[in-house]
Amino acid sequence: MSRALVWIRRDIRLHDHHALSQALKSHDQVYLCFIFDKLILDKLPKNDKRLTFIHNGLCELEEKLLEKGSSLLIRHGDPTTEIPTLCEELKIDALYFNKDYEPYAKKRDQVVTKKCQEIEVTALSFKDAVFFEGNEILNKKGEIYKVFTPFKRAWYERFTNNGGNISEYKVSLKNLAPIKNKESILKTDWFNRLGFSREDLALEAGTKAAKKRLKVFADYIRDYDEARNFPAMEKTSNISPYIRHGMISVRDLLRSGMDGKSSGHLTWTSEIIWREFYQGILDNFPHVEKKCFKPAYDAIKWKGKKKELDAWKEGMTGYPLVDASMRCLNATGMMHNRLRMVVASFLCKTLLVDWKKGEEYFALKLLDFDLAANNGGWQWSASTGTDAQPYFRIFNPYSQSTKFDPEGEFIKKWCPELSGLSKKLIHDPSQADMLQQAEANCTLGVDYPYPVVNYKAKRMEALAMYKEAL
């Protein structure tokens, strides 16, 4: 009787799962495990919302396994020790897992694979998190694309040449190993065991919730190209946390995007390809995790102070759209894509704070934190990355506010102290005189801060800062 162990990581689902599909086809008994990675968890705050999201997703997965007489095996520790130990305990013949392209994960998986070989366990990895890996989409010189638009063209060309096949990896659960697990995640208090607190979430976790969101999104995907820029409209999918933790597959997303030919469908599919572009960049240029993609930009002398960084983190900069965005992030772990660009540009090019400090804060707060996408987005905004916006393109927080939140609805939701201001003043409260402040019941410097810096002056300073480095 052959036995396999499927290592669940950032793929918390039982459908359209490459590694699981292959294991179930090839072995008589298949076990599933999840490792709470101590090396990752020890660096996180004990109220990190992602742990609750992951836990809840694992609970849904466990319920399905129990229906089949099996159970998810869970351990807490270093995966390079826990996985080989589990393989020996269960007399496993082969370990199956889906690839991860982050530097830490790649090194970890290499160690696990080597240790498995030493105990005569075959370790097999599969492409699953992306449709095409970076080294599958190469330019005419056989090199990785460093500019998105030609990458997208090449991506579509390869997709078309493959017949446009987005079929799912079928998963039949007949060969799951029978397990009576006294420490099922449904019975064990893993929050207490790990030392984390259970947090309230803005989103329900799990595959069922992910598929429901994707179905709802199908009703307004046609307008996605325009509506996605307006945070008060809530016309985005809000599906990124499910993508990050693999509660839905990239093929599910592509099937949704390619289900129509509207500009919204095309934009949605383009965003999926952007994700693959950044995964490929991180996989092939791992230095971006710590440094600028463009080495010359490492010479930038960032002039921003801790006071400005703290005001940005707290949503107390005196720039309403920026503050509303950051307060939303702090409360929910979510941030609209347009707003990510606004707050990132503001931190780097108005507050003059190193982009790596903003990236680090997002890494702690985002429910959908993905190293490749987060790093790519921050380096794009800071003009230090591949195919980034030019350094002299600096978002004006006031014009972004009036253009994309014209009625101030999003601002009012997250900065309620500004609700009494007029449609014009809510975008720039510093222009309100004493009478207007009194009428709005909002005193500047007391209820809401004055701008922490002068935008126009800082814009000129930012341009000089970049020019000096280049």
ZISULJO-V997347 format. One record per helix or strand of 3 or more residues. SS is the DSSP state (H for helix, E for strand). FROM is the first residue (numbers start at 1). LEN is the number of residues. Records with the same first field share a line. If there is no record, write none. Layout:
SS: FROM-LEN / FROM-LEN
//
This chain:
E: 3-6 / 29-9 / 72-6 / 94-5 / 122-5
H: 18-9 / 38-4 / 49-19 / 79-12 / 103-16 / 134-3 / 148-14 / 173-3 / 190-5 / 207-11 / 221-7 / 231-3 / 240-5 / 250-8 / 263-22 / 286-4 / 295-5 / 306-9 / 320-13 / 337-13 / 355-11 / 371-12 / 397-8 / 409-6 / 416-3 / 425-3 / 429-3 / 434-7 / 455-15
//
